[in-house]
Amino acid sequence: MSNKERHWLRTRNHMLVTLAIWFFFSIVIYLFGADLNNIKILGYPGAYYMCAQGSLLAFVILIFWFANRQEKIDDECGYGGREED
């Protein structure tokens, strides 16, 4: 397998994992909103907390994780944009 094919395979797998996490926090959590209301987080119903804070925090963390991991994949496969001094 060439370096380009290995890079694309790892990038594609990374993207699929990221999309699965995004799908979970944007769709699946809200499908169980009625059940989440039975859980209290800081005094608020669980569905309210996930809509107001939980999903937003998950998306911000997901963005930074994705960028950091993609940079590592690029560097390992020789496509890193940074030059070392």
C-alpha positions in Angstrom: 0.0 0.0 0.0 1.4 3.4 -1.0 1.8 6.3 1.4 -1.1 8.2 -0.3 -3.4 5.2 0.0 -2.5 4.7 3.7 -3.1 8.4 4.3 -6.5 8.3 2.6 -7.6 5.1 4.5 -6.7 6.6 7.9 -8.3 10.0 7.0 -11.5 8.3 5.9 -11.7 6.1 9.0 -11.1 9.1 11.2 -13.8 11.0 9.3 -16.3 8.1 9.8 -15.6 8.0 13.5 -16.1 11.7 13.8 -19.4 11.6 11.9 -20.6 8.7 14.1 -19.9 10.8 17.2 -21.5 13.8 15.6 -24.6 11.8 14.7 -24.9 10.5 18.3 -24.8 13.9 19.9 -27.0 15.6 17.2 -29.7 12.9 16.6 -29.6 9.9 19.0 -29.5 11.9 22.2 -32.7 13.8 21.2 -34.5 10.6 20.3 -34.4 9.7 24.0 -35.4 13.2 25.3 -38.3 11.9 27.3 -36.2 9.3 29.0 -33.4 11.9 29.7 -35.9 14.1 31.5 -35.9 11.6 34.4 -32.2 12.3 35.0 -31.4 15.5 36.8 -28.1 17.3 36.0 -27.3 20.3 38.2 -31.0 20.5 39.0 -32.2 20.6 35.4 -33.9 17.8 33.4 -31.4 15.8 31.3 -32.8 16.6 27.9 -32.7 20.4 28.7 -29.1 20.1 29.9 -28.0 18.2 26.7 -29.7 20.7 24.5 -28.4 23.8 26.3 -24.9 22.7 27.2 -24.0 19.0 26.7 -24.2 18.8 22.9 -22.5 22.2 22.4 -19.6 21.2 24.6 -19.4 17.8 22.8 -19.2 19.6 19.4 -16.4 22.0 20.5 -14.4 19.1 22.0 -15.1 17.1 18.8 -13.7 19.9 16.6 -10.4 20.2 18.5 -10.0 16.4 18.7 -10.6 16.1 15.0 -8.1 18.7 14.0 -5.5 17.4 16.4 -5.9 13.8 15.3 -5.9 14.8 11.6 -2.7 16.7 12.1 -1.1 13.6 13.6 -2.2 11.5 10.7 -0.8 14.0 8.2 2.5 14.1 10.0 2.8 10.3 10.2 2.1 9.9 6.5 4.4 12.7 5.4 1.8 15.3 4.5 2.3 17.6 7.5 2.5 21.3 6.6 4.8 22.3 9.4 8.5 22.5 8.8 10.8 21.8 11.8 13.6 24.3 12.5 
